Amino acid sequence: MPRLPQGFFFLLIAQFFSSWADNALLIVAMAQLMAQGQPAWTVPLLKCVFTISYVLLAPWVGVSADGWPKTRIMWISHALKLAGVFAMWASADVLGAYALVGVGAALYSPAKYGWMTQRVPATQLVRANGWIETSTVCAAMGGVACGGWWVSTSFQDSARVWLSPWTDQASSSDLSIGPVLAVYALALILTWWVPGVPAQSSMPGKWWPRCFEFFRHDWLALWRDPPARTSLCITTLFWGVGASMQLMVLSWAQTGLGLGLDQGAYLQGWAGLGVMAGAWWAGRYIQLANHHRVLGCGLLLGLMLPVMVWIDDWLWALPLTWGVGALSGLLVVPMNAMLQHRGGQVLTAGRSIAVQNFNENLSILLMLGMYAVLTQAGCSFSVLLGVYAALISISTIALMWRPHIDAAEPVPSRADPLP
């Protein structure tokens, strides 16, 4: 099997630590809000202020990622994340500081995937995405675990003893934020070894006022291209439903399986191991030209979800959640790879990723909003599960019936307005 290009694994390790710190910081920020006595409704807002950056900044970040060197954009994004953590350390508003970290993340994504599209051959894109997905899931599980440890009393007591020769003034906030700063700094340093790639387009004069016009063109161009549309439908639906399923699994663990909140989190981690297995399998055995063949996994996923209603033993829950995770990884990795490849043909790498991020994160916000409305209306767990399972199944069947002509020429909405 051909080797992935030089510098890919530096990118992989840098994004691993960046994602690790993102997930740890979420726990640290939650602990800070609770320590400040903030109302309970501010805690879910953390996820919203982070996610909304991908939606609001989409018209700018894609053009920026293509008009400037992508490694420079990665450096700027890590610097913004560090600035947000420093602001939190300096007792600034936690939501505002976490929103700044979200801005850095929104910048980082099109630069990272755009770099992959330019440097990784099309025949290796599925494999590269498998590596990225596997490392992201590992980082998410490890980051949440470390975040919980860093805010714990046992860690902070041990850290005070270790730091006592130098200072005895460290607060709980300092002790929990310090490791997050160190991990973000490590990610920034590792980015130094990621080889640069040339800009894909020149920045047109006075492009900032016209960014919405450019973005509208890009959005229409991807949705009108058949292979890109199929991939975009799947990834948009997957991330939106997946965000709601995270909450539903925690609810199911407590009400249906009799587990505690911490054990429910472990069940989520078990599903994450399934995602890693599916991503690895897809990266090793699925070719880009055959990406549409994994659509059947979406139908199986929709059929498996309602089984949760009849399971009340955690021993049976383990294979089910692992299987759901494996099907998810097997489905989304080839679709991500195809969208990156096709997006690079229809538009440019950075701009296509910006459109993808806009759709996926808007879907997350809408699906979480629908989950909140249905829960507030008193819908039972089985009804909620049925709604999301039907969304997945019906959408997948509709896409499976459509023709898949991957060799067709890209179909832009009109002449590309960017040089």
N, C-alpha and C positions, 0 to 999 in steps of 0.2 A: 504494500500500500504506500503511495507517495507521501512524503513528509509534508507537514504543514509549513508554511513559509517562516523564515527567520523573523523573530520578534513576536510571533503569535503567542507564545507561552509567557512572555513578559506581559503582554496585554492581558492574558488570561489571569495571571497571578495578581496583577494590579487591580483588575476589576473584582477579583475574589475578595481582596482585602477591603476595597471600597464598599462592596455590597455587605461584607461582614460588619463594617463600621456603621453602615446605614441601618441595619437591623438592630444592632446593639444600641445605637443612639435613640431609636424609637422607645426602647424600654427605659433608658436613662431619662429621656424627656418626660415619659409618663410618670416616673418616680418624682421628678422635679415638680410637675403640676400637682401631684398629690401632696407633696411636702409643703407646697405653698398654700394648700387649702383651696385650690381652684375647684369650681363645681364639676360634677362628674361628666357633664356633656362636653367639656373641653378636651377630654381624652380622645374620643373618636375624631375630633377636629384635627388632631395631629396628622392622621393618615390623609385627611382631606386636603390640608394645606400643602402637604408633600405632593400628592397626586395631581392637584390642580395646576401645578407649574407645567406639567407635560402638556396640558390642554391649552393654557393661555399663551405659552411661549412657542407653541408649535410653528406659527408662521415665521418666527425669527431664527430658531435654532437650526433648522435644516439648511437654509441658505448660508448661515454663518459657518456651519460645518463643512460645506463645500467650497466656500470662498476663501477660507483661511486654512492653514495646515492643521490637520486633525489632531496631531500630538499637542499642538499649542492649545487647542480647544480643551483637550483632556487636562492639561495643566491648569487652565483657568477654572475648569469645573471642580477640580480637587481643591484649588485655592478658595473657591466660594464655599465649599463644604467646610473647610477648615475655619473660614471666617464665621460661618454660622455656629460652629461648635465653640469658638472663642467668645462669640456674643452670648451664648448660653452660659459659659463659664463666668462671664462678667456680669451675670444676673440680669441680662436683657430679657425681654418678653420671650417666653419659651416658644410660643406659637410662631412669632415673627422670626426667631432664630432658626427654627426647624423649617420654615418656609424658604429661607435662604439656602439651606441644604438641599431642598427640593429643586431650587433653581439650578444649582450645580449638577444635580442628577439629570435634569431635563437637558442640559447642555451636553452632558457626557454621553448619553445614549446614542444620538445620531453620529457623533464623532467615532465612538467605539465600533458600532456596526458598519458605519461607512468605511472605516479603515479595513474591516474584514472583507467587505465587498470588493475593495480595490486590490487588496493584497492576496486574498485566498482565491484559488481557481474555483470556477463554478462546480467542478467535480468534487471538490473538497468542502463545499459550503455546509452540507448537511452534517458532516463529521465535525467541522469547527463549531457549528451551533450546538451539537451534542456536548462538546467540551464546555461551552459557555453555560448551557442550561444545567449541566451537572454541577459545575463549580458554583453557580448562583444558588442552587438549592442547598448545597453544603454550607455556603456562606450564610444563608438565611437561618439555617438551623443552628450553626455555631454562633452566629451573631446574637440571636435571641437568647441562647443559653448563657453566653458571656455577659450580655447586658443584664440579665437577671442576677448573675454572680456579682458583677461590679456594683450593683446597688444594694447587695445584701450586707447585713451587719457583720457577718463573719469576714468577708473580704475587707471591709473598711477598717475593722479592728486590726486585722493582720497588716494592712497597708500602713496604718498609723505607727505600729510597732517598728516596721521596716524603715519608715521615714523619720523616726524620732531623732536620729543623730543630726538631721538637717533642719527639720521643722516640726513644731507641734501645733501649728496653726491651720493645718489642712482641714477644710470642711468636708462634709459628706458629698457635696456637689463637686468639689475639686477632685476627690478620690474616684468618683465614678466617671467624670468627664475626661480625666487625664488619659486613661487607656484608649478612649475613643479618638482623642487627638493623635495619639501615637500611631494608631492603625491607619488613620487618614493620611498622616505624613508618610508612612511607609508606602501607601498606594501611590502618592505623588512622586516619590523617589523612584519607584519601579517604572513609572511611565517614562522616565528618562531613557530607558533602554528600548523603548518601542520605536522601531524605525519610522521615519517620517514618510508621508506619501504626498504627492503634489496636489495642489488645489484642483478640483474638478471643473470649476467655472470661475470666471472673473466676477468681482462684485460690481454690479451695474451702478451707475451714478444715482444717488438719491433713492436707493432701494428700500430704505426703512419705511417711508410713507406708503410704498406700494407693496408692502409685504403681504397684506391680505389678498391682493390681486394675484400675486405669485402663488400663495398657498391655495387659493381656490382653484387655480389651474392644476396644481400638483394633485390635489384631492380628487378632482374630476378625472385626471389622467389615469390614476391608479384604479379607481372604481370602474372605469370604462374598459380596462384591459382585462380580458377573461381570466388568465391564470393569476394575475395579481388580485383580482376581485375574489376569487375562491380562497386564496390564502388569507386575504384581509378579513373576509367574513369569519373564517375559523379562528384566527388569532384574536379578533375583536370579541367574539362570543366567548372564547375560552377564558380570557383574562377577566371579563365582566362576571361570568358565572363563578369562576374560581375564587374571586374576592368574596362573594356571598357564601360560597361553600365553606370557606374558612370559618366563618361565624356559625354556620349550620352544623359543622362537625363538632365544634365546641359545645353547642346546645345539645346535640344528640348524645355526646359523651356524658353530659351531666344528667339529662332527663331520661334518656333511653338506656344507657349502659350503667348508670349509677356511679360514674367516675367523678373525681374532682377536677377542678379547672386545670391544675398542673398535669394530671394524667391525660386530660383532653388535648393539651399541648403536645404531649408525647405521641398521641395518636396522629396528630397533624404531622409530626416529624416522621412517623412511619409511612405516611402517604408521600412525604418528601423523598424517602428512600425509593419508593416505587417510581416517582418521577425520574430520579437519577437512573434507575434501571432502564426505563423506557427510552430516555434520552440517549443512553449509551448504545442501546440496541439499534435505535434509529440512525445514529451517527455511524455505526459500523456496517449496517446491512441495507439501508434505504438509499437509493440513488436519487439525485435531484429530478431526473426525468420521470421517475415513478412516484413522485411525491403524492399524487392524488390517490394512490392506492391505500393510503393510511386513513382515508375518510371513513372507512368502516369502523375504525377505532372510536370515532365520535358517536356513531350509532350505538356501539356496544357500551360506551360510557353512559349515554342517556338511558339505556336499559338497565344498567347496573345500579344507578343511584336509588331507584325506588326500593331496592332490596334492603336498604338501611332501615326502613320502617319495621321490618320483621325480625331484626337482629337485636337481641337484648343481652348478649354475652360478649365481653370484650375479646374473647378468644376467636370468635367468628368475625369480629370487627376488624381484626388485624389483616387477614387475607383480602377482605373486601376493600379496605382503604388502600392497601398496597396495590391491588389490581387497578383501582381507580387512578392512582398516581401513575402507574406504569402506562396505562392507556393514554393519559394526558401527555406524558412526556413523548410517547411514540407519535402522537398526533401533532403536537405543536412544533417540534423541532424541524421536521421536513417543511412544514408550512412557513416557518420563519425563514428558513434557507431560501425557499422559492420566492418569497416576497422580497428578500434582499436582492436576489439575482435579477428578478424581473423589474424591481424598482430601479435598479441601476441601469437597466436598458431603457425603460420608459422615461425616467427622469435622471437623477443622480443619486448616489448612495445616501448622502445626508438628508436630502429632501424627502426621499421615499420613507426613510426611517422616521422623520418628523411626522409625516402623515400617519404612519403606523402607530406611533406613540400617541398621537392625538386621538385616534379612534379607540385604541385599547384603553386608555385612561379615562376617556369620556364614558366608555362602556362600564368601567369600574364604578365611576360616580353614579351613573344611572341605575346600575344593578343594585348597588348598595342602597340607593334611595328607594328602589322598588322593594327591596327586602325590608327596609324600615317601615314603609307604608303598609305592607302586608302584615308585618308583625304587629304594628299598631292597630290594625283592623281586627286582630284576634285570630288570624289564620293559624291552623294547626301546623305542626311540623310536617305531617304527611302532605298537606296541601302545598306548602312551600316547596317541598322536595319535588312534588309532581309538576309544579310550574317550571322549575329550572330544568328538570329532566325532559319535559316536553319541548322546551326551547332548543336544547341540544339536539334531540332526536329529529325534530321536524326540520331544523335548519340543515342538519347533515344530510338527511334524505333528499332535500331540495337540491343541495350542491352535488350529490352523487348522481342525480339524474341529468345534470347539465353536461354538455360535451366538454372535454378537456383537451384543447388544442394548444399545447405548450410551445409548439414551434411557430405559432402565428407571430406576425410582426406586431410590435407594440402599437397601441392605439391611443395616442395622446388626444387630449380634448381639443387642442388647437396648437398653433406654432408655439414652441417653448419661448416664454418671454425673457428667459435668462440666457446670457451668452455662454 
